[in-house]
Amino acid sequence: MSKIEQLYAEWQSLQPLKDEYQQRLNRKFMLEFNYNSNHLEGNTLTYGQTELLLLFGKVTEAANMKDLEDMKASNVGLNMMKEQALSEYPLTETFIRQLHKTLLREDYTVYRQLPGGQQTSYVVHAGVYKTRPNSVRTITGELFEYASPEETPALMTDLISWYHEAEESGQYSLAELCALFHYRYIRIHPFEDGNGRIARLMMNFILLRHNYPMIVVKSADKENYLRALSQCDGFTGTAPSAGAHAEIKDIQPFVAYIENCMERALNTCIKAAKGLSIEEDDDFAKALKILERQKRQDVAAEQSRIKFSMDEVWNVLEFVFFPIANEFNKTIDQTANVFRFCQTQSFCQISKTKDWIGGLGLGKVCRDTTNSQIIDFVRNAKSMWYYCELMNPRHPRAVNFEIKKQFYITFFDDHYFVDGILNKDFPYGKYPSEAEKQEIISQFKEDILKELQDKL
């Protein structure tokens, strides 16, 4: 009997777990998986921020909006994968594409600067196989190519067919099945982004299907994880089709790596089942870092408040203004049947003055923009505005009238002011709570309803 089989038998003998032990185990895995799987791909949220976001729906420090949304989507994807794995439905390409769409949420454009200084861009598609070649630069400087867009659909069909046959035949150990699926999938690299996150979710899909504890690939162990995959490349060769049909004999370094992950997961589950502490050494280290960072932030806050900067304007745009403006737009869209010609107008803009006159309209912009005009307005921002007009009511007996609404944020040297609905100052680095944002949105709706009731 292998070490994994021995640990699994011990874990099974301790079933069922007490509710409190199972909850502690579920919470630990949820945080560990989401933090590490995203951190491996460059997400900048700390473990503490991840914990606050996923457990309490908030963060106490400034954070990149995309990283926040990616982490939330990751947890939705994790729950989606678990539900599918525990169901009777077979694994399909459609499910993998749906999972990918859940993680990425929507299409987005990536901008790159070529060596000669020219700008180029491409669209990353959510839930759609890649439309452009993808590759990675090895440590020796060589270009390692994945499957071409033309090859990808057929190779993914092969992968799913192979998985069903392999699972039914029982010819592989569970570690081998997980490792081989992960490796073959990564050599196809079917999407333009998010392939690593999907691969790690799919390994856990396979484990759950077989009633095994799920595993976490630690971001701190990234070098060993990538080295194990790279060693397998040396055995399978560089041709994408060869990698997509790799044999188990070719990927033994990665099988050994997955076996270690499974042993670690089983040991943690056994400790939890016995009511023992499941805190790991790096958990303690992370807790210390969180405390140390909080202390430094408290000291820094006492010494000097964060001052106005371009980064702070972007933070307010991403964390406060755009989320509220998006909800306003949804409200305005719902009034289309109330007005005769549906002449609704709404716009968001940033201004170099304390009023909206002469402001610059904002569409789907982000802090990575290279538009010099937008950069200039953000650097010299004094305010940002949302303004809408509802005109020409449809009601046949209504006197023609207009409803005009506005929402604004004003910038000062060491704080910003959120308009009269909330009527509150915030130091830079701090943002309205979800409840406060909801208060603004609710008041906006109530004001429109009141005016409609008075005039119709």
Buried (B, 14 or more C-beta within 10 A) or exposed (E): EEEBEEBBEBBEEEEEBEEEBBEBBEBBBBBBBBBBBBBBBEBEBBBBBBBBBBEEEEBBBBBBBBBBBBBBBBBEBBEBBBEBBEEEEEBEBEBBBBBBBBBBBEEBEEEEEEEEEEEEEEEBBBBBBBEEEBEEEEEEEEEBBBBBBEBBBEBBEBBBEBBEEBBEEEEBBBBBBBBBBBBBBBBBBBBBBBBBBBBBBBBBBBBBBEEBBBBBBBBEBBEBBEBBBBBBBEBBEBEBBBBBBBEBEBBBBBBEBBBBBBBBBBBBBBBBBEEEEBEBEBBEEBEEBBEEEEEEEEEEEEEEBBEBEEBBBBBBBBBBBBBBBEBBBEBBEEBEEBBEEBEBEBBBBBBBEEEBEEBBEBEEBBBEBEEEEBEEBBEBBBBBBBBBBBBBBEEEEBEEBEBEBBBBBBBEEEBBBBBEBBEEEBBBBBBBEEEBBEBBBEBBBEEBEEBBEEBE
